[in-house]
Amino acid sequence: MIHLNKGKPFPLGSSLTSQGINFSLVATNAEYVEILLFEKEDSISPKSTFKLDQTHNTGPYWHAEIKNLDEGCIYAYRVKQKNNEINNNYEKKVLLDPCSRVLPDGEVIKEKMH
């Protein structure tokens, strides 16, 4: 069974823990963040969604550890921004992890992107 813990703000991105995977994302203006887990890289809809409340927020960092989750999981984020003129309906977008080190097809990112 998959279980959600508070997690840690560092390191950013996803990282393996002794109990699962820790996720951390910077979302300065967020009301909440959702972690979306997908069955396969071409899945249209997530198989699981975890909504992070304020207990998963430390400053600009949103974080959670998902227990019993294996390395190589396919995930994305959805961020509900506080209302402003720029980010209306932003929570409908599926966002890739800007700190990801592996693409969904298994290709390892070797260089820093500038």
C-alpha positions as CSV (number, residue, x, y, z in Angstrom):
1,M,0.0,0.0,0.0
2,I,1.2,3.5,-0.9
3,H,1.4,6.0,2.0
4,L,2.1,9.7,2.1
5,N,4.6,11.2,4.6
6,K,5.7,14.8,5.1
7,G,9.0,14.3,3.4
8,K,11.9,16.7,3.3
9,P,12.5,19.9,1.2
10,F,16.0,18.8,0.1
11,P,17.2,17.5,-2.3
12,L,15.0,19.0,-5.0
13,G,13.4,16.7,-7.4
14,S,12.8,13.0,-6.6
15,S,15.2,11.0,-4.5
16,L,15.2,7.4,-3.2
17,T,14.7,7.0,0.6
18,S,14.8,3.9,2.8
19,Q,11.0,3.8,2.7
20,G,10.1,5.1,-0.8
21,I,10.6,8.3,-2.8
22,N,10.9,11.8,-1.6
23,F,9.6,14.6,-3.9
24,S,10.5,18.3,-3.5
25,L,9.5,21.2,-5.7
26,V,9.9,25.0,-5.5
27,A,6.4,26.6,-5.9
28,T,6.6,30.0,-4.3
29,N,3.1,31.2,-5.0
30,A,1.2,27.9,-4.6
31,E,-1.9,27.2,-2.6
32,Y,-1.3,23.5,-2.9
33,V,0.7,21.0,-5.0
34,E,-0.4,17.6,-6.4
35,I,2.0,14.7,-7.2
36,L,0.6,12.7,-10.1
37,L,1.7,9.1,-10.6
38,F,1.3,7.4,-14.0
39,E,1.2,3.8,-14.9
40,K,3.2,4.2,-18.2
41,E,5.0,7.1,-19.9
42,D,2.2,7.4,-22.5
43,S,-0.7,7.3,-19.9
44,I,-3.1,10.1,-20.4
45,S,-4.4,10.2,-16.8
46,P,-2.6,9.6,-13.6
47,K,-3.3,6.3,-11.7
48,S,-2.8,8.1,-8.4
49,T,-2.9,11.7,-7.2
50,F,-1.6,13.0,-3.9
51,K,-2.6,16.5,-2.9
52,L,-0.1,18.2,-0.6
53,D,-1.5,20.5,2.0
54,Q,0.3,23.1,4.1
55,T,1.9,20.4,6.3
56,H,4.1,19.6,3.2
57,N,5.2,23.2,2.7
58,T,8.4,24.7,4.1
59,G,9.0,28.3,2.7
60,P,8.9,28.0,-1.1
61,Y,9.4,24.2,-1.0
62,W,6.6,21.6,-1.3
63,H,7.7,18.1,-0.3
64,A,6.4,14.6,0.4
65,E,7.7,11.1,0.8
66,I,5.6,8.4,-0.8
67,K,6.3,5.2,1.0
68,N,6.5,1.8,-0.9
69,L,7.1,3.6,-4.2
70,D,9.8,2.2,-6.4
71,E,12.7,3.9,-8.2
72,G,11.8,4.7,-11.8
73,C,8.2,5.8,-11.1
74,I,6.6,8.1,-13.7
75,Y,5.4,11.3,-12.1
76,A,4.5,14.9,-12.7
77,Y,3.2,17.8,-10.7
78,R,0.1,20.0,-10.8
79,V,0.3,23.3,-8.9
80,K,-2.6,25.5,-7.8
81,Q,-1.3,29.0,-7.7
82,K,-2.8,31.7,-5.6
83,N,-5.1,33.8,-7.8
84,N,-3.4,36.4,-9.8
85,E,-3.7,37.7,-13.4
86,I,-0.9,35.6,-14.8
87,N,-1.7,32.2,-13.5
88,N,-5.4,31.7,-14.0
89,N,-6.3,28.0,-14.4
90,Y,-2.7,27.0,-14.0
91,E,-3.7,24.0,-11.9
92,K,-5.0,22.3,-15.1
93,K,-1.5,22.0,-16.5
94,V,0.6,18.9,-15.9
95,L,4.2,19.9,-15.1
96,L,7.4,17.9,-15.5
97,D,9.9,18.0,-12.7
98,P,12.5,20.7,-13.6
99,C,15.0,18.8,-11.4
100,S,14.5,15.4,-13.0
101,R,17.6,13.5,-13.8
102,V,16.0,10.8,-16.0
103,L,13.4,11.2,-18.8
104,P,10.4,8.9,-18.9
105,D,12.0,6.7,-21.6
106,G,14.9,6.0,-19.3
107,E,17.4,8.4,-20.9
108,V,19.8,9.9,-18.3
109,I,20.3,13.7,-18.4
110,K,24.0,14.1,-18.2
111,E,24.5,17.9,-18.6
112,K,23.0,20.7,-16.6
113,M,20.6,22.7,-18.7
114,H,21.3,26.4,-18.7
